[in-house]
Amino acid sequence: MLSRSGLLSSDTDYRYSSNDCNNFTRCCLCGIFSPFIFYVDSQAAINCIKIALPPYHNFFCVNCLPQPTNTTEDGPISLYWEGSLFNNNDFLSLFDGYEYYHPDDRPTYYRNYDLIITEYCELPPNYMRIVCEPMPASVRMRKLYEIFPAVHQIPLNNYSSIWEMFSKVEQKYGEILKYYLTHMH
């Protein structure tokens, strides 16, 4: 699929096109399923993606996440706040390769929930050491799930409509934001 913005990269076609295909949590741009969904709230990033997607289509797989910087007439601008892990390519690379094309193709070692990852998430300082050592994929997946507070978990669900799915993801984002406002720095 061609992207209408240099900030978005999408080279996969929609694989699952059944009537309920939009009722599962998945990337808003390429439509791929992933246990790791990146929720974008930055106005700068939303402004950059609005040429390709409506404003409420703001959660992505790691491959379609808008790049951290954009070049404008005035020069490069950062799309995310300075301390955001969305600016860290090493962090983002941890989530590459877990995508799947059909809800029934989800590997059995994946948990029964997805993780909504936000621009404001905070992780233990040693998270890279925890997940970067060589290990089987199932162990790495478990460790990736464990470095995030439980508030990031959203149950796997076949929602009744795309609007219910959007509503649940947005509701989860609100819970995550509230958690970080009350529990973190």
NUKOL-166733 format. One record per residue (C-alpha): residue number from 1; residue in one letter; x, y, z. Coordinates in nm, 2 decimals. Example, Ala and Ser with C-alpha at 12.3 -4.5 7.8 and 13.67 -1.06 7.14 Angstrom:
! residues 2
rec num=1	residuo=a	xx=1.23	yy=-0.45	zz=0.78
rec num=2	residuo=s	xx=1.37	yy=-0.11	zz=0.71
END
This chain:
! residues 185
rec num=1	residuo=m	xx=0.00	yy=0.00	zz=0.00
rec num=2	residuo=l	xx=0.14	yy=0.34	zz=-0.08
rec num=3	residuo=s	xx=0.16	yy=0.60	zz=0.19
rec num=4	residuo=r	xx=0.06	yy=0.96	zz=0.12
rec num=5	residuo=s	xx=0.33	yy=1.09	zz=0.36
rec num=6	residuo=g	xx=0.70	yy=1.03	zz=0.39
rec num=7	residuo=l	xx=0.65	yy=1.00	zz=0.77
rec num=8	residuo=l	xx=0.45	yy=0.68	zz=0.73
rec num=9	residuo=s	xx=0.58	yy=0.36	zz=0.59
rec num=10	residuo=s	xx=0.35	yy=0.09	zz=0.48
rec num=11	residuo=d	xx=0.44	yy=-0.18	zz=0.24
rec num=12	residuo=t	xx=0.19	yy=-0.45	zz=0.33
rec num=13	residuo=d	xx=-0.15	yy=-0.51	zz=0.19
rec num=14	residuo=y	xx=-0.46	yy=-0.58	zz=0.40
rec num=15	residuo=r	xx=-0.46	yy=-0.96	zz=0.46
rec num=16	residuo=y	xx=-0.78	yy=-1.01	zz=0.65
rec num=17	residuo=s	xx=-1.08	yy=-0.86	zz=0.49
rec num=18	residuo=s	xx=-1.38	yy=-1.03	zz=0.64
rec num=19	residuo=n	xx=-1.68	yy=-0.82	zz=0.76
rec num=20	residuo=d	xx=-1.54	yy=-0.81	zz=1.11
rec num=21	residuo=c	xx=-1.18	yy=-0.72	zz=1.01
rec num=22	residuo=n	xx=-1.20	yy=-0.37	zz=1.16
rec num=23	residuo=n	xx=-1.34	yy=-0.50	zz=1.49
rec num=24	residuo=f	xx=-1.00	yy=-0.62	zz=1.62
rec num=25	residuo=t	xx=-0.73	yy=-0.40	zz=1.76
rec num=26	residuo=r	xx=-0.49	yy=-0.34	zz=1.48
rec num=27	residuo=c	xx=-0.28	yy=-0.08	zz=1.30
rec num=28	residuo=c	xx=-0.48	yy=0.20	zz=1.16
rec num=29	residuo=l	xx=-0.26	yy=0.25	zz=0.85
rec num=30	residuo=c	xx=-0.16	yy=-0.10	zz=0.73
rec num=31	residuo=g	xx=-0.43	yy=-0.30	zz=0.90
rec num=32	residuo=i	xx=-0.18	yy=-0.56	zz=1.04
rec num=33	residuo=f	xx=-0.24	yy=-0.72	zz=1.38
rec num=34	residuo=s	xx=0.02	yy=-0.68	zz=1.65
rec num=35	residuo=p	xx=0.03	yy=-0.74	zz=2.02
rec num=36	residuo=f	xx=0.20	yy=-0.40	zz=2.05
rec num=37	residuo=i	xx=-0.01	yy=-0.10	zz=1.95
rec num=38	residuo=f	xx=0.15	yy=0.25	zz=1.96
rec num=39	residuo=y	xx=-0.10	yy=0.52	zz=2.05
rec num=40	residuo=v	xx=0.00	yy=0.86	zz=1.91
rec num=41	residuo=d	xx=-0.13	yy=1.17	zz=2.09
rec num=42	residuo=s	xx=0.13	yy=1.43	zz=1.98
rec num=43	residuo=q	xx=-0.04	yy=1.71	zz=1.79
rec num=44	residuo=a	xx=0.26	yy=1.75	zz=1.56
rec num=45	residuo=a	xx=0.24	yy=1.38	zz=1.47
rec num=46	residuo=i	xx=-0.13	yy=1.39	zz=1.42
rec num=47	residuo=n	xx=-0.10	yy=1.69	zz=1.20
rec num=48	residuo=c	xx=0.15	yy=1.49	zz=0.99
rec num=49	residuo=i	xx=-0.07	yy=1.19	zz=0.95
rec num=50	residuo=k	xx=-0.39	yy=1.37	zz=0.89
rec num=51	residuo=i	xx=-0.33	yy=1.38	zz=0.52
rec num=52	residuo=a	xx=-0.34	yy=1.00	zz=0.52
rec num=53	residuo=l	xx=-0.58	yy=0.92	zz=0.80
rec num=54	residuo=p	xx=-0.87	yy=1.08	zz=0.99
rec num=55	residuo=p	xx=-0.77	yy=1.22	zz=1.33
rec num=56	residuo=y	xx=-0.91	yy=0.94	zz=1.54
rec num=57	residuo=h	xx=-0.70	yy=0.68	zz=1.35
rec num=58	residuo=n	xx=-0.40	yy=0.74	zz=1.57
rec num=59	residuo=f	xx=-0.27	yy=0.40	zz=1.67
rec num=60	residuo=f	xx=-0.01	yy=0.20	zz=1.48
rec num=61	residuo=c	xx=0.21	yy=-0.10	zz=1.46
rec num=62	residuo=v	xx=0.58	yy=-0.02	zz=1.51
rec num=63	residuo=n	xx=0.64	yy=-0.02	zz=1.14
rec num=64	residuo=c	xx=0.38	yy=0.25	zz=1.06
rec num=65	residuo=l	xx=0.44	yy=0.47	zz=1.36
rec num=66	residuo=p	xx=0.52	yy=0.82	zz=1.23
rec num=67	residuo=q	xx=0.90	yy=0.88	zz=1.23
rec num=68	residuo=p	xx=1.03	yy=1.09	zz=1.52
rec num=69	residuo=t	xx=1.13	yy=1.39	zz=1.31
rec num=70	residuo=n	xx=0.97	yy=1.56	zz=1.01
rec num=71	residuo=t	xx=1.13	yy=1.81	zz=0.78
rec num=72	residuo=t	xx=0.93	yy=2.13	zz=0.71
rec num=73	residuo=e	xx=1.00	yy=2.45	zz=0.53
rec num=74	residuo=d	xx=1.13	yy=2.58	zz=0.87
rec num=75	residuo=g	xx=1.36	yy=2.28	zz=0.91
rec num=76	residuo=p	xx=1.33	yy=1.96	zz=1.11
rec num=77	residuo=i	xx=1.08	yy=1.93	zz=1.39
rec num=78	residuo=s	xx=1.04	yy=1.67	zz=1.65
rec num=79	residuo=l	xx=0.70	yy=1.50	zz=1.65
rec num=80	residuo=y	xx=0.72	yy=1.37	zz=2.01
rec num=81	residuo=w	xx=0.83	yy=1.53	zz=2.34
rec num=82	residuo=e	xx=1.20	yy=1.51	zz=2.41
rec num=83	residuo=g	xx=1.19	yy=1.23	zz=2.67
rec num=84	residuo=s	xx=0.95	yy=1.01	zz=2.47
rec num=85	residuo=l	xx=1.06	yy=0.65	zz=2.40
rec num=86	residuo=f	xx=0.90	yy=0.70	zz=2.06
rec num=87	residuo=n	xx=1.22	yy=0.89	zz=1.97
rec num=88	residuo=n	xx=1.44	yy=0.59	zz=2.06
rec num=89	residuo=n	xx=1.50	yy=0.35	zz=1.77
rec num=90	residuo=d	xx=1.65	yy=0.09	zz=2.00
rec num=91	residuo=f	xx=1.33	yy=0.09	zz=2.20
rec num=92	residuo=l	xx=1.11	yy=0.07	zz=1.89
rec num=93	residuo=s	xx=1.32	yy=-0.21	zz=1.74
rec num=94	residuo=l	xx=1.22	yy=-0.44	zz=2.03
rec num=95	residuo=f	xx=0.87	yy=-0.46	zz=1.89
rec num=96	residuo=d	xx=0.95	yy=-0.54	zz=1.53
rec num=97	residuo=g	xx=0.86	yy=-0.88	zz=1.40
rec num=98	residuo=y	xx=0.56	yy=-0.96	zz=1.62
rec num=99	residuo=e	xx=0.30	yy=-0.87	zz=1.35
rec num=100	residuo=y	xx=0.05	yy=-1.12	zz=1.21
rec num=101	residuo=y	xx=-0.20	yy=-1.10	zz=0.92
rec num=102	residuo=h	xx=-0.51	yy=-1.28	zz=1.05
rec num=103	residuo=p	xx=-0.66	yy=-1.29	zz=1.41
rec num=104	residuo=d	xx=-0.64	yy=-1.67	zz=1.39
rec num=105	residuo=d	xx=-0.27	yy=-1.66	zz=1.32
rec num=106	residuo=r	xx=-0.18	yy=-1.51	zz=1.66
rec num=107	residuo=p	xx=0.10	yy=-1.73	zz=1.80
rec num=108	residuo=t	xx=-0.01	yy=-1.93	zz=2.10
rec num=109	residuo=y	xx=0.27	yy=-1.79	zz=2.33
rec num=110	residuo=y	xx=0.13	yy=-1.44	zz=2.29
rec num=111	residuo=r	xx=-0.07	yy=-1.33	zz=2.59
rec num=112	residuo=n	xx=-0.45	yy=-1.29	zz=2.59
rec num=113	residuo=y	xx=-0.42	yy=-0.91	zz=2.57
rec num=114	residuo=d	xx=-0.24	yy=-0.65	zz=2.36
rec num=115	residuo=l	xx=-0.03	yy=-0.37	zz=2.50
rec num=116	residuo=i	xx=-0.12	yy=-0.01	zz=2.42
rec num=117	residuo=i	xx=0.21	yy=0.18	zz=2.42
rec num=118	residuo=t	xx=0.19	yy=0.56	zz=2.46
rec num=119	residuo=e	xx=0.43	yy=0.84	zz=2.41
rec num=120	residuo=y	xx=0.44	yy=0.90	zz=2.78
rec num=121	residuo=c	xx=0.52	yy=0.55	zz=2.90
rec num=122	residuo=e	xx=0.80	yy=0.51	zz=3.15
rec num=123	residuo=l	xx=0.99	yy=0.18	zz=3.18
rec num=124	residuo=p	xx=1.25	yy=0.05	zz=3.43
rec num=125	residuo=p	xx=1.60	yy=0.20	zz=3.36
rec num=126	residuo=n	xx=1.73	yy=-0.15	zz=3.29
rec num=127	residuo=y	xx=1.46	yy=-0.25	zz=3.04
rec num=128	residuo=m	xx=1.70	yy=-0.29	zz=2.75
rec num=129	residuo=r	xx=1.92	yy=-0.53	zz=2.95
rec num=130	residuo=i	xx=1.61	yy=-0.73	zz=3.04
rec num=131	residuo=v	xx=1.48	yy=-0.79	zz=2.69
rec num=132	residuo=c	xx=1.80	yy=-0.77	zz=2.47
rec num=133	residuo=e	xx=1.99	yy=-1.08	zz=2.58
rec num=134	residuo=p	xx=1.95	yy=-1.38	zz=2.35
rec num=135	residuo=m	xx=1.64	yy=-1.59	zz=2.44
rec num=136	residuo=p	xx=1.36	yy=-1.78	zz=2.27
rec num=137	residuo=a	xx=1.08	yy=-1.58	zz=2.12
rec num=138	residuo=s	xx=0.83	yy=-1.69	zz=2.38
rec num=139	residuo=v	xx=1.05	yy=-1.58	zz=2.66
rec num=140	residuo=r	xx=1.13	yy=-1.24	zz=2.50
rec num=141	residuo=m	xx=0.76	yy=-1.19	zz=2.44
rec num=142	residuo=r	xx=0.69	yy=-1.26	zz=2.81
rec num=143	residuo=k	xx=0.96	yy=-1.01	zz=2.92
rec num=144	residuo=l	xx=0.83	yy=-0.74	zz=2.68
rec num=145	residuo=y	xx=0.49	yy=-0.77	zz=2.84
rec num=146	residuo=e	xx=0.63	yy=-0.77	zz=3.19
rec num=147	residuo=i	xx=0.83	yy=-0.44	zz=3.15
rec num=148	residuo=f	xx=0.51	yy=-0.24	zz=3.11
rec num=149	residuo=p	xx=0.27	yy=-0.17	zz=3.40
rec num=150	residuo=a	xx=-0.05	yy=-0.37	zz=3.38
rec num=151	residuo=v	xx=-0.25	yy=-0.06	zz=3.29
rec num=152	residuo=h	xx=-0.12	yy=-0.09	zz=2.93
rec num=153	residuo=q	xx=-0.30	yy=-0.42	zz=2.88
rec num=154	residuo=i	xx=-0.61	yy=-0.43	zz=2.67
rec num=155	residuo=p	xx=-0.80	yy=-0.76	zz=2.64
rec num=156	residuo=l	xx=-0.81	yy=-0.94	zz=2.31
rec num=157	residuo=n	xx=-1.16	yy=-0.89	zz=2.18
rec num=158	residuo=n	xx=-1.37	yy=-0.91	zz=1.86
rec num=159	residuo=y	xx=-1.55	yy=-0.59	zz=1.91
rec num=160	residuo=s	xx=-1.90	yy=-0.54	zz=1.77
rec num=161	residuo=s	xx=-1.79	yy=-0.26	zz=1.55
rec num=162	residuo=i	xx=-1.49	yy=-0.05	zz=1.45
rec num=163	residuo=w	xx=-1.63	yy=0.23	zz=1.66
rec num=164	residuo=e	xx=-1.64	yy=0.01	zz=1.97
rec num=165	residuo=m	xx=-1.28	yy=-0.08	zz=1.91
rec num=166	residuo=f	xx=-1.18	yy=0.28	zz=1.87
rec num=167	residuo=s	xx=-1.37	yy=0.37	zz=2.19
rec num=168	residuo=k	xx=-1.20	yy=0.09	zz=2.39
rec num=169	residuo=v	xx=-0.86	yy=0.19	zz=2.27
rec num=170	residuo=e	xx=-0.92	yy=0.56	zz=2.35
rec num=171	residuo=q	xx=-1.06	yy=0.46	zz=2.69
rec num=172	residuo=k	xx=-0.75	yy=0.25	zz=2.76
rec num=173	residuo=y	xx=-0.53	yy=0.55	zz=2.66
rec num=174	residuo=g	xx=-0.72	yy=0.76	zz=2.92
rec num=175	residuo=e	xx=-0.65	yy=0.50	zz=3.19
rec num=176	residuo=i	xx=-0.28	yy=0.49	zz=3.09
rec num=177	residuo=l	xx=-0.25	yy=0.87	zz=3.09
rec num=178	residuo=k	xx=-0.42	yy=0.89	zz=3.43
rec num=179	residuo=y	xx=-0.19	yy=0.62	zz=3.57
rec num=180	residuo=y	xx=0.12	yy=0.81	zz=3.47
rec num=181	residuo=l	xx=-0.01	yy=1.14	zz=3.60
rec num=182	residuo=t	xx=-0.08	yy=0.99	zz=3.94
rec num=183	residuo=h	xx=0.20	yy=0.73	zz=3.98
rec num=184	residuo=m	xx=0.50	yy=0.86	zz=3.80
rec num=185	residuo=h	xx=0.73	yy=1.16	zz=3.79
END
